[in-house]
Amino acid sequence: MFRKGSIIILSIVLVAGCWDERLYKNASVVTLVGVEGYVGDYKGYYAYPNTTTQQNEVIEAVGISPREVRTNANLKVEQTLDLSELSTILIADYTVRKPIYDVLDIYFRDPKNPISIKVAITEGDVKPYIDLTKDLAGSAGSYYERFIESTEENTFFPKLDLQTIGSMLFEQTVDIVLPYFQLSEDKQHAVVAGLALFSGQTFTGTVLTPKQSLIMLILMNQSNKQARMSYMWKHDGKEMPITANVIHIKRKWTVNEELRRITMDYQVEVEIEEFAQDHLYKDPIFKDVQQMIQEHVQAEFEEVIRILQNQKSDTLGIGRYIRAYHPKIFKEDWHAEYASLQLVPSVQVKIIRTGVLR
């Protein structure tokens, strides 16, 4: 009896571990997906590694929806497309002039898809960006994933993935921004062009430059490992470059409900990383450099906020703050309300490290 029971228990354990087994030898493991077109006329690209040629194969398909595109793509491969290792989705900029969720819906519905997928926008058609990965020995999706992650570390892109994007798309009080890529002049490389601004679920058509993207992330209090700002310092009739790296940010928003005005106070602590002129530790030079950086940052804050309001893109999450702490002035049509608010930024820059011994 004991022997029979042991056999039954062992059988249950062995069977239980195999019911959802997926063999990669029976699948083409897709790491990069590209989407372009519109509802009713989509085109998709699926890149997966070919172990024989040590390159990436790309399958193209069309359909009236992203799901039909994937179905039709499966008709062109000898092995089923497996997206469980998908790391990056590229979408053409003209495609996201319509709600981006139309494209992303199928990735949220499939539990096998990872939630850490990176999403980026391309200038024009996606195909040239997919083709850049064909000759790579490594994963096609990892190429763009590493590209995005390294740019996140330098505070040009916010840390966003499919899960974060999904949680924000249906929230009326904050808008997403997504990495925006262009092709280099020789068409041989992808280049970071900045951040694509969204209002609700649609791309506004406006792209912040990398410098403006960094400033926006400082406004969001989301500086990462490096957040460098470079300016020209004028002294004694000469110009000299100076680079400061953001170390710490403090912010305080004060709302005047009657005037519908938000005073946005920031204290930005920086370290000087480049300054060829000697004697930065001396008080007159120190104060002059600090004031120069502060004036530049103040002007850049004002410029970025003006762009965000003109595009009705609340990337800073002001709607979240207002709804939580000042519900009297929160409106259901938040984007229109947001564009009409008085946003008054004020920044104080403090140099806490000069990078010199004295």
C-alpha positions in Angstrom: 0.0 0.0 0.0 2.8 2.3 0.9 4.6 1.5 -2.3 1.4 2.3 -4.3 0.9 5.6 -2.6 4.5 6.6 -3.2 4.2 5.9 -6.9 1.0 7.9 -7.2 2.5 10.9 -5.4 5.6 10.8 -7.5 3.5 10.6 -10.7 1.5 13.7 -9.7 4.7 15.7 -9.0 6.2 14.8 -12.3 3.1 15.5 -14.3 2.4 18.8 -12.5 5.7 20.2 -13.6 5.1 19.7 -17.3 1.6 20.8 -18.1 2.6 24.3 -19.3 5.9 23.4 -20.9 6.9 25.3 -24.0 9.7 24.0 -26.1 11.7 26.7 -27.9 12.7 24.2 -30.6 9.1 24.4 -31.7 8.9 28.2 -31.8 10.5 31.3 -33.3 11.3 33.4 -30.3 10.5 37.0 -31.3 12.5 39.7 -29.4 11.5 42.8 -31.5 8.2 43.9 -33.0 7.5 46.8 -35.3 4.1 48.2 -36.2 3.0 50.8 -38.8 -0.2 51.8 -40.5 -3.7 52.5 -39.3 -6.8 50.6 -38.2 -7.9 48.5 -41.1 -4.5 48.6 -42.8 -1.6 47.6 -40.4 1.8 46.2 -41.2 3.8 44.3 -38.7 7.4 43.1 -38.4 8.7 40.3 -36.2 12.4 39.8 -35.7 13.8 36.6 -34.2 17.3 35.0 -34.1 18.3 32.4 -36.7 20.7 30.1 -34.9 22.0 28.7 -38.2 23.1 32.0 -39.8 23.7 33.8 -36.5 21.6 36.7 -37.8 18.1 37.9 -37.2 15.2 36.9 -39.5 12.3 39.4 -40.1 8.8 38.3 -41.0 6.4 40.9 -42.4 2.6 40.6 -42.5 -0.4 42.8 -43.0 -3.9 42.8 -41.5 -6.8 45.0 -40.4 -5.7 44.7 -36.8 -2.5 43.9 -34.8 -4.0 40.5 -33.9 -4.7 39.6 -37.6 -1.2 40.8 -38.5 0.3 38.3 -36.0 -2.0 35.6 -37.3 -1.0 36.2 -40.9 2.7 36.3 -39.8 2.4 32.8 -38.4 1.4 31.6 -41.9 4.9 32.6 -43.1 7.1 30.7 -40.7 7.7 27.0 -40.1 7.5 27.5 -36.3 4.9 29.5 -34.3 5.9 33.0 -33.3 6.6 33.1 -29.6 6.5 36.5 -28.0 7.3 35.5 -24.4 10.8 36.9 -24.8 9.7 40.1 -26.5 11.8 43.1 -25.2 10.9 46.1 -27.5 8.0 47.3 -29.6 8.6 50.0 -32.2 5.7 52.0 -33.6 5.6 54.5 -36.4 4.9 58.1 -35.4 2.0 58.5 -37.8 0.4 55.3 -36.4 0.1 56.8 -32.9 -1.7 59.9 -34.2 -4.6 57.6 -33.4 -4.9 56.0 -29.9 -1.8 54.0 -29.1 -3.9 51.5 -27.1 -5.2 50.2 -30.5 -1.8 48.8 -31.1 -0.9 47.7 -27.5 -4.2 46.0 -26.6 -3.1 42.5 -27.6 0.1 42.7 -25.5 -1.9 43.4 -22.4 -4.3 40.6 -23.0 -1.8 37.8 -23.5 -0.5 36.6 -20.1 2.6 35.1 -21.8 3.9 38.5 -22.9 6.4 40.1 -20.4 5.3 43.3 -18.8 8.8 44.8 -18.9 8.6 45.4 -22.7 10.0 48.8 -23.8 8.0 50.9 -26.3 9.4 53.5 -28.6 8.3 55.7 -31.5 10.1 56.0 -34.8 10.2 58.9 -37.3 8.4 57.5 -40.3 8.1 53.8 -41.2 9.3 51.2 -38.8 10.9 48.9 -41.4 14.3 50.7 -41.7 14.8 50.5 -37.9 13.9 46.8 -37.9 16.3 46.2 -40.9 19.2 47.7 -38.9 19.1 44.6 -36.6 19.2 41.9 -39.3 23.0 41.5 -39.2 23.3 41.6 -35.4 24.7 38.4 -33.8 22.6 39.1 -30.7 19.0 39.7 -30.0 17.3 42.4 -32.2 15.0 43.5 -29.3 17.9 43.7 -26.9 19.7 46.2 -29.2 16.9 48.8 -28.7 16.3 47.8 -25.1 19.9 48.5 -24.2 19.8 51.7 -26.2 16.7 52.9 -24.3 18.1 51.8 -20.9 21.4 53.5 -21.4 19.6 56.7 -22.3 17.4 56.4 -19.2 20.5 56.3 -17.1 21.6 59.6 -18.6 18.2 61.2 -17.9 17.0 61.6 -21.4 14.2 59.0 -21.2 11.9 58.2 -18.2 11.8 54.7 -16.9 8.7 53.3 -18.6 7.7 49.8 -19.6 4.5 48.2 -20.9 3.0 47.8 -17.4 3.7 51.5 -16.5 2.3 52.7 -19.8 -0.8 50.7 -19.4 -1.5 52.1 -16.0 -1.2 55.6 -17.3 -3.1 55.4 -20.6 -6.6 55.3 -19.0 -5.8 57.9 -16.3 -6.9 61.4 -17.3 -4.5 63.2 -14.9 -1.1 62.3 -16.4 0.3 61.7 -19.9 3.0 59.5 -21.2 6.1 60.4 -23.2 7.9 57.8 -25.2 11.4 57.5 -26.7 11.6 58.9 -30.2 14.1 57.5 -32.7 15.4 58.9 -36.0 17.8 57.4 -38.6 21.3 58.9 -38.9 22.1 60.8 -42.1 23.7 57.7 -43.6 20.7 55.6 -42.6 23.0 53.1 -40.9 22.2 53.8 -37.3 19.3 54.8 -35.0 19.7 58.1 -33.3 17.9 59.3 -30.1 15.9 62.4 -31.2 14.1 63.0 -27.8 10.7 62.3 -26.4 7.4 62.1 -28.2 4.7 64.0 -26.3 1.3 62.4 -25.9 -2.0 64.0 -24.9 -4.3 61.2 -23.7 -3.6 58.2 -25.9 -2.5 60.1 -29.0 0.8 61.6 -30.2 0.7 65.4 -30.4 3.3 65.5 -33.2 5.7 67.4 -30.9 9.1 65.9 -29.9 11.2 67.3 -27.1 14.9 67.6 -28.0 17.2 65.5 -25.8 18.1 68.7 -23.8 14.4 69.5 -23.3 13.7 65.9 -22.3 16.3 66.2 -19.6 14.8 69.4 -18.3 11.4 67.8 -18.3 12.6 64.9 -16.2 14.2 67.3 -13.7 10.8 69.0 -13.5 9.3 65.6 -12.9 12.0 65.0 -10.2 13.2 61.9 -12.1 16.9 62.5 -12.6 18.8 59.3 -12.9 22.5 58.3 -12.5 23.7 61.1 -14.8 21.9 64.3 -15.6 24.4 66.6 -17.3 23.8 70.2 -18.5 26.4 72.1 -20.5 26.5 75.9 -21.0 28.9 78.5 -22.2 30.3 80.8 -19.4 31.3 84.3 -20.4 34.1 85.9 -18.4 36.6 88.7 -19.2 35.5 88.7 -22.8 36.1 84.9 -23.2 33.7 82.0 -23.5 34.3 78.7 -21.8 32.2 75.5 -21.7 31.0 74.3 -18.3 29.1 71.1 -17.5 27.1 70.5 -14.3 25.7 67.1 -13.2 22.5 67.1 -11.1 23.0 65.5 -7.8 19.7 66.1 -6.0 16.4 67.9 -6.6 13.9 69.3 -4.1 10.5 70.6 -5.4 7.5 72.2 -3.8 4.3 73.1 -5.6 2.0 75.7 -4.1 -1.5 76.1 -5.5 -3.6 79.3 -5.4 -7.1 78.1 -6.2 -8.6 81.5 -6.7 -6.0 82.6 -9.2 -5.7 79.0 -10.7 -1.9 79.4 -10.4 0.7 76.9 -9.4 4.0 78.1 -8.1 6.6 75.4 -8.8 9.7 75.9 -6.6 12.8 73.8 -7.3 16.1 73.5 -5.6 18.6 71.8 -7.8 22.0 70.7 -6.3 24.7 70.1 -8.9 28.3 69.0 -9.2 30.7 70.7 -11.7 32.2 68.1 -14.0 33.8 70.3 -16.6 35.4 73.7 -16.1 38.8 74.4 -17.6 39.1 77.8 -15.9 41.0 77.7 -12.7 39.9 79.1 -9.3 36.3 77.9 -9.3 36.6 77.6 -5.5 37.1 81.4 -5.3 33.9 83.2 -4.2 33.4 85.7 -7.1 33.9 83.0 -9.7 31.8 80.5 -7.8 28.8 82.8 -7.4 29.0 83.9 -11.0 29.0 80.4 -12.4 26.2 79.3 -10.0 24.1 82.3 -11.1 24.8 81.6 -14.8 23.6 78.0 -14.5 20.5 79.1 -12.5 19.5 81.6 -15.2 19.8 79.0 -18.0 17.9 76.4 -16.1 15.1 78.9 -15.2 14.7 79.8 -18.9 14.7 76.1 -19.9 12.0 75.3 -17.3 9.8 78.1 -18.6 10.3 76.9 -22.2 9.5 73.2 -21.5 6.4 74.1 -19.4 5.2 76.3 -22.2 5.6 73.5 -24.8 3.8 71.0 -22.5 0.8 73.3 -21.9 0.6 74.2 -25.6 0.4 70.5 -26.5 -2.0 69.8 -23.6 0.5 67.1 -22.4 0.5 66.8 -18.6 3.6 64.7 -18.3 4.4 66.2 -15.0 1.3 64.7 -13.3 -0.1 68.1 -12.3 -3.6 66.6 -12.7 -2.8 63.9 -10.1 -1.6 66.5 -7.6 -4.6 68.8 -8.2 -7.2 66.0 -7.9 -5.6 64.7 -4.7 -5.0 68.0 -2.9 -7.2 70.6 -4.6 -10.3 68.8 -6.0 -12.2 72.1 -6.2 -10.3 73.2 -9.3 -10.1 69.7 -10.9 -12.2 69.3 -14.0 -13.2 66.2 -15.9 -11.9 67.7 -19.1 -8.5 68.0 -17.5 -6.4 68.6 -20.6 -8.3 71.8 -21.4 -8.2 72.9 -17.8 -4.5 72.1 -17.6 -3.6 74.2 -20.7 -5.2 77.3 -19.1 -3.5 77.1 -15.7 -0.8 79.6 -14.6 2.3 77.5 -14.1 5.1 79.6 -12.6 8.4 77.8 -12.2 11.2 79.1 -10.0 14.5 77.4 -9.6 17.5 77.8 -7.3 20.7 76.2 -8.3 23.3 75.3 -5.7 26.7 74.0 -6.5 27.6 71.5 -3.8 30.7 70.0 -5.4 33.2 71.8 -7.6 35.3 68.8 -8.6 38.5 70.5 -7.4 40.7 69.7 -4.4 40.7 73.2 -2.9 
